[in-house]
Amino acid sequence: MSLIHEALQKANYNLNNLAKMPMLLSLVKEQLNNAVLLDKGYDISEEVEPLLEKYGSVEDVPEKSNETL
């Protein structure tokens, strides 16, 4: 199973349980951000927060080029 697929499955599971456990909202957001960054070529170990602080949103984070890998 791909890492993107796994991140989306976990986010979906937690989203389905959000009504029972509202504290999962930040976790769901992080899992969705991770899926987007994985799709853009970032590693699973990449820190999300510094990228969000630098670019403002996960959508604005550029795709990772081979030169920066």
C-alpha positions as CSV (number, residue, x, y, z in Angstrom):
1,M,0.0,0.0,0.0
2,S,1.4,3.4,-0.9
3,L,2.1,6.0,1.9
4,I,-0.4,8.4,0.3
5,H,-3.1,5.8,0.3
6,E,-2.3,4.9,3.9
7,A,-2.4,8.5,5.1
8,L,-5.8,9.0,3.4
9,Q,-7.2,5.8,4.9
10,K,-6.1,7.0,8.4
11,A,-7.6,10.4,7.9
12,N,-10.9,8.9,6.7
13,Y,-11.1,6.6,9.7
14,N,-10.4,9.5,12.1
15,L,-12.9,11.7,10.2
16,N,-15.6,9.1,10.7
17,N,-14.9,9.2,14.4
18,L,-14.8,12.9,14.7
19,A,-18.3,13.2,16.1
20,K,-17.4,11.0,19.0
21,M,-13.9,12.5,19.5
22,P,-13.7,16.1,18.3
23,M,-10.1,16.3,19.4
24,L,-9.2,14.3,16.3
25,L,-9.8,17.3,14.0
26,S,-6.1,18.5,14.2
27,L,-4.9,14.9,13.6
28,V,-7.1,14.6,10.5
29,K,-5.9,17.9,9.1
30,E,-2.3,16.8,9.7
31,Q,-2.9,13.4,8.0
32,L,-4.5,15.1,4.9
33,N,-1.5,17.6,4.8
34,N,0.9,14.6,4.9
35,A,-0.9,13.0,2.0
36,V,-0.7,16.2,-0.1
37,L,3.0,16.6,0.7
38,L,3.7,12.9,-0.1
39,D,2.0,13.4,-3.4
40,K,4.3,16.4,-4.0
41,G,7.4,14.3,-3.5
42,Y,8.2,15.0,0.2
43,D,9.2,12.2,2.5
44,I,7.0,10.9,5.3
45,S,9.5,12.2,7.9
46,E,9.3,15.7,6.5
47,E,8.1,18.2,9.1
48,V,4.8,19.8,8.0
49,E,4.8,22.8,10.3
50,P,7.9,24.6,8.9
51,L,6.6,24.2,5.4
52,L,3.2,25.6,6.4
53,E,4.8,28.5,8.1
54,K,7.0,29.2,5.1
55,Y,4.3,28.8,2.4
56,G,1.1,29.6,4.2
57,S,-0.8,26.5,3.2
58,V,-0.1,22.9,2.0
59,E,-1.5,23.8,-1.4
60,D,1.2,26.5,-1.8
61,V,4.1,24.2,-0.9
62,P,6.0,23.6,-4.2
63,E,6.7,20.1,-5.5
64,K,10.0,18.8,-4.2
65,S,12.5,18.6,-7.0
66,N,15.2,15.9,-7.4
67,E,17.8,18.6,-6.7
68,T,16.5,19.2,-3.2
69,L,16.1,15.4,-2.3
